[in-house]
Structure formats: C-alpha cells, structure tokens
Amino acid sequence: MNARRKKEPVKEPKRFNYEVKFRPHNTGKVLIGGNYFPKTNYVDKEGEKVQAALLGIESDFSRRRVRNFIFYMLFVVFMFFLAITYEELMK
C-alpha cells in the first residue's frame, strides 16, 4: 500500500541578530559563539567632552564664546552712546 505520509514542516534554523557584525562559526556539529552578542559602545557625557577636546571642537557655551559675546555687546552699547553724544555735540 502506498499510504501518503503528511509532510512535516521544515524547521528553520535559529536566526541570529545580523545587525551586529558578528557571525558564529559553524563546525558542522557545533555552532561556536551562537549566543554571543558583543557589547554596544556607550559614550557618556564625560567621554564626549574628552573626544571633543581631542578633536578641537568647542561647546556651544564655551567661556571664549561667552566672553566674545559680552565684549561685542559692550562695544555696541559704547558705539550707541558715542553716536548719541556726537549728535548732541553737533547741535
């Protein structure tokens, strides 16, 4: 008799996280490093400051920028009063 057997579904192999650039080594019998996921790099604020200092990048509110802004504002106020004084002297 030719009894038809039900086809069992083919099991898919265990899927790995391919976002990580690590692929396990398959020896044929054993999958070496199948459960290993490398740690993600985490940079805290102090690390960002050190990296910015090494690259020569200033923060938005560095002391030099604040000092230059204050000097610029004092210069504008000085020129404004100088223009008013000059105008008063010319009358």
GIWOTA-V731397 format. One record per pair of residues at least 6 apart in sequence whose C-alpha atoms are under 7 Angstrom apart, sorted by sequence separation. I is the first residue (numbers start at 1). J is the second residue. D is the distance in whole Angstrom. If there is no record, write none. Layout:
I_J_D + I_J_D
This chain:
25_31_6 + 26_32_6 + 52_58_7 + 24_31_6 + 25_32_5 + 24_32_6 + 25_33_7 + 24_33_5 + 24_34_5
